[in-house]
Structures are given as C-alpha cells and as structure tokens.
Amino acid sequence: MNLTGFTDQWQAERQQLFKSVPPEGQKVRYLDKEFLVYPNTFWPFADSMPLVKHFTVAPGESVLDVGTGSGVIGIFACYRGASRVVGVDVNPAAVLSATHNLQMHGFADTMAVLQSNLFEALGDERFDVITANLPFRNKPAHDLVAMSQWDTDFKTNIRFFEGVGRHLKPLGRIYFVQSNFGEIETVKRLAHAAGLQIRELASEVIDDTRRQEFFAFEMRRS
C-alpha cells in the first residue's frame, strides 16, 4: 500500500475511534499527563508533540490555541506560565473536552475555550503566541470529526493565514504543525504570502518506518 492509501485508511480508522468513545469520555495519556476526550473529539497524539515539547511561552505571555481539540497545547502553555490562554475550535465536542481538561488540570482562571470557526469569536484581541494544529491534508471532509484531519479545498488553512496577523502582537510568534503526508509546501507559501518568516522547530516520528513524521514550525513577521 502506498503512503496515500495507508494514510487514508489510518485516518478513517482514527475517525471511527473518535466517534466510538463512550458518552462519559475516554481517558488518554499524553506525555506525562492525563486528559479526557468526549465522543467526536480529536485525541491527543504524536502529531502535536514536536510543538508541545519545543515551543516556548514566557511567564505572563498570552496564548491563542487554534483548533484546540482536547486542549492539550493550551494546557501545556498554562503549565509554562502563560497569563491568559484562549482555545478555539469549531467542534462543540472539542470545546466540551478542552473545557473539562483545563478544569481538571486546575487552569480555570487562566484558560478559556470558545466555540469559534478560527478567529470569529475573538474580536480584536491580540496574543504573544499563537499555536495551531490544523488538519494537514487537502481532502474533502464530510463531518466535524473528519474536519480534524482533512481540510476541504484547504480552506481552513488558507483562512488561518489570511487572518492570523490581526491577532498576533507585533513581536509575536506562531507555532504551527504539519506532517510529511500533508501540505508542507503549500503552508510555506501561505506563510510567506502572509509576511511570515518560517523555520523548522522540531520533528517527531511514530516508528522506524518514518511513514508518519510530524513537524513544528515557528513563524514570525518578516
């Protein structure tokens, strides 16, 4: 099976896994911490590890986590001393999961989660750090669960780069995840078109086959 066929099958199986979670939720270990996911929420996974392990948040900085899912990136930002964290996700199941997890980890006074299609619920607020783990592949998504992995016509990613500058402080930085089976070159073009410099921060592989490799990029204004 080629990489595309393998990835299609693997992602479809994971989507069924996300949908099969019992109503009371499923506990998931991620790095050294425990999280809960409710049905139809993207699970914490290796894809975000190069970001979570290597991104920097100075004490007192504000963080926006776009496509927050179960909230793991925002919660790790809280652990690193962020003064304010906002997670946004279009999926109400993800909002429920992330809200539960920020409360479970004791960050109800630091982090909030909003149901929002990208930046729509944010008004004019700007942040020191913006993190994003958006769907990697330009592939039609038929429901909210599929939208966590597939981006129809790559519209979500395009809109992210069109709007992110309005919510990034002048000296702020973006941490962005992609994969070897995704649209890395397209993302680089979108970043450059938005006036951003981009550098690879870190990468992570699942196993020795290297069929799945995930990358975290740091972006700043040119």
N, C-alpha and C positions, 0 to 999 in steps of 0.2 A: 504494500500500500504506500502511495506517495505521501509527502508531507501534508498536502492539502486534504486528501482523503482521510488520513489519520486524524488531523486536527478537526475536521468536520464531525467525525464520529465521536471523538473525545469530548468536544464541546457540547454536542447534542446529549450525550450521556450525562454530562455535568448539569445541564439544564433540567433534565428529568430528576436528578438528585436534589436540586434546589427545590423542585416542586413537591417532592415526596416527603419533605420534613414534616413531622407531626405538628399539630396546631400549637402545642406547648413549646415548640422550638427544639433545636438540636445544639448541644454544646460542642464547640470546636476549639482545639488548642492551636494557638498561632504564636510562634516563637516561644516565649516563656509565660504566656498569659492565656486565659480562657475567655471565650466570647460565646454569645448565644446568637443563633440565626433562626428567625421565624421563616415559615414557608415562603418561597419565591424570592429569597434574598441570596445574592451572590456571596459565597463562603469566603472567609479569609484564606488566602492561598499564596503560593510561592511567587505569583506574578508581582505582588506589591513588596516583596522582601528587599529587592535592591534599593527601593526608595526608603522603606522604613528603617533599614539598617544604616543608611548612609546620609539621609537628609539632616540638615541642621536647623534647629529652632533656638534662637537665643532667648533667655528668660525675658518675659514681658512682651514678646512679639505676638502679633495676631496672625491667625492661620485660617485660610479657607480651604476646605477639602471638597473638591467637586467630584460627584459620583461616589459618595461616601460609602455606599454598600452597608456593611455591618459596622462601619465607624472606626475600623482599626487604625487607619492612618491618622485621623483626627485625635484618637485617644492616645496614640504614641506621641503626638505633638503636645498633648497635655502633660504627659509624663516628662517631657523635655523642658517644661517651664513656660509654655505659651500662656499668655494672659487671657486670650479670647480665641476660641475655635468655633467656626461655623462649618457644619457639614451640610451639603445639599445633595438631594437625589430625587429623580423624577418618580421613583418607585415607592409607593406608600409602605410596602413591606420592608424595604430597606430603612426607611425612616423609623419604623417601629423597632427594628432590630438595633439600629445605631443608638436610638434613644435609650433603649434598655441597657445597652452596653456602657454608655457613658455614665449612666446612673450606677451600674454595678461596679464600675471602676472608681467611683467617687468624684466625678467631674461635672456634676450637675450645675455647679456655679461657674464653670469655665467654658463648657461646650454646649452648643445648641444645634439641633438638626432641623432643617426645613425641607418640606417637600417643594422642589423647585426644578424646573427644566433649565439646567445650567444656572445662569445668573439672575433669572427673572425675579426672584423674591428678595434680592439683596439691596435694592435701592441704589444709592451711590456709595455704599461702604467700600473702603479700600483696605487691603491687607498687606502685611510684610511678606508673607509666604502664601503661595497658592499651590496646592498639591492636586494631582488629577490622575486617576486610574480609569481611563475611559475605555470603551470597547475597542479592541485592537484592529478588527477586520472590517473591510468594506464589503458587507454581506447583508442581504435583507433580513431584518428582524421582525418576527411575526407577533411577538408579545413582549411585555416588560421584562420577563426573565431572559429572553433571547437578546434583548437590548443591552444586557450587562456584558455581552460578549461580541455582538455583531452590531454594526452601525450602518443602517441603510443609506446608501449613497455617501457615506462618511459625513453625514450632515452634522452630527453632534460634534465631531472633532473640528469641522470647519467653523461652526458657530462658536466653539470654545475659543479658538484663536482670533476670531473676529471681535470677541467681547472681552477677553481676559485683560487687556490693557486698561480698561476702565475701572478695574477692581484691584489693580496692582499698584502699590505705592511706588513712587519714582525710583527708589533704590531697592525695590523688592525683587524676589526671585520665585521662579516656578520650578516645581519638581514634577516630572511627567513620566509615566510608564508606557513602554511599548514592548513588542516581542519580535522574535525572528520570523514568526508566522503572521505578523501584522503588516502595517503600512508605515514602516520607519521612514522611508524616503519621502513619502507624502507629508508626514508630520514635520520633517525637517524643512520642507518647502513652505508649509503653512507657518511655521515658527519664524522663518526668515522674512516672509511676507508681512508678518506682524511686527517686524522690527526687533526681533529677539535673537540674541546670540545663544547657541546651544552647544553643550558639551556633555559627553557621556560621563555619568557619575559612577555607575556600578552596574554589574550584571549578575544574574543568578541562573543556574541550570538545575533542572529537576533530577536528571540522572546522566549516566555516562554517554547515552546516545546523543545528547545535545540536540534532540529534535525540538525541544522547547527551551528556549533561552529568553530570559526577560531582562529588560534594560531600564534603568532610571536615568533620565536626562535632567540636567539643571539648565534653566533658561533665564537670561537676564536681558534687559533692554540694551540694544546696541549703543 
